[in-house]
Structures are given as C-alpha cells and as structure tokens.
Amino acid sequence: MSLINKEGSYFTKKNILKGMIVIVIIVAIAGIGYIKNNTLNNDKLADSAGTVLNEGDNSNSEAKIDSENVSENKAQSSEDIISDYISKFDLDATNNFNLEQLKTYGQPMIIDFGSDSCIPCKEMKPVLEELNKELKGIVIVKFVDVWKNTNVAKNLPLKVIPTQFFFDKNGKPYVPKDNESGFTMYSDKTTGEHLFTVHEGGMDKDSILKVLKEMGVE
C-alpha cells in the first residue's frame, strides 16, 4: 500500500511540467548570456584586428610616402647632376661663376673677364665661342661679364678688360715657359703661394691654343 497517493505525490504531471518550464527558462537565459559574451569577445577581436590592420595600412602608407620621397629625391639629384654637367661647359658664366667649383672638374681652364659692351671683348667673343665648341669636354672655356655682375671679380686681380685667367687640370695657375709671353703672375703676400696667372688684353685663337698646349692639351 502506497504511503502517498497519486494526488499527494510531488511528481505530478503538473509539477513536472512546471519544472520543465523552469529548466527551459534557465537554459534559455544561460544561452543568451553565452551568446552575448561570445559576441562581445568577437567584437573585441574584430576591433583589435581592425586596429592592427589600420596600423599596417598606416605603415604601408608611410612606407609608400617614404618610397615616393626617395624617388623624388633621386629624380631631383639626377636633374641637379645633369644641370651641373651642362652648365660646366656653358660659355657664359656671368650669373653662376664659381672658381673653386670649376677647379674641381679636373680640366684645364681659360676664364675671360670682359663685357658685351666692350669693343676688344666683342672682337674676342667669336674666338671663345669656337674654343668652347671645339674643346668641349677637354678644356673649360668661360666668359664672365663683369659689368653685369660687378661682384664676381672682388677677390681677383682684375684691372682691365678683357683679361684671361689660366688654370691647369689640377686647378693650379698656369706657369708660362717664356717670361716674355705677356703674362702676369700673382702670389699670396704672406705665404708666397702662386695664385693667379693672367693675360691682360685680347688674345687670338692660336695664342690661346699655345698656352693650352703648354698645359698638356693635345
């Protein structure tokens, strides 16, 4: 004989149903919490990944910019080299005369200081143009207009125009073999160092070629 009748039993259908509903609710709540937690974690991972990607993009952008800057600098450097090479052989150096730089080119030089307005200078101009064209790459031939650029001869022993200065391939002033050749040599008063060799007045082509030959130009 049962101690508890069916009506008094705890495990009635009604109670079992209630229990199942409670369990379902608990499971549902737990599931929702689990999903939310995973969603938050995934969002954090996505944010982290996005940050890393953004940093990577920034690095790539910076690298690209650096690369472009390097390319631009190389292009500018190449342009400067080409420009410097071309100006090296230009006859007219009135606006960009730099004696010390010219000495570094390793070629004999004749530099004529004159003016486009001076008659003896005008007579000599065709000679300079011919020499510049014929000896390009072998001898540096320059003309400087001292009336257009009055500062260019400040530290040079320039008294009249036209006047020619001669330098050998090592940047040293020309030393004439003949003391009666009409050249004047200037030295430093303190050290005695030979600084300049100049010829005052016009020169014809043959006279200039003779000087260049003495400096080793064939």
Secondary structure, DSSP 8 states (H G I E B T S, - for coil): --SS-TTT-SS-HHHHHHHHHHHHHHHHHHHHHHHHHHHHHHHHHHHHHHHHHHHHHHHHHHHHHHHHHHHHHHHHHHHHHHHHHHHHT-SB-TTT--HHHHHTT-S-EEEEEE-TT-HHHHHHHHHHHHHHHHTTTTSEEEEEETTT-TTTTTTS---SSSEEEEE-TTS-B---S-TTSSEEEEE-TTT--EEEEEEES---HHHHHHHHHHTT--
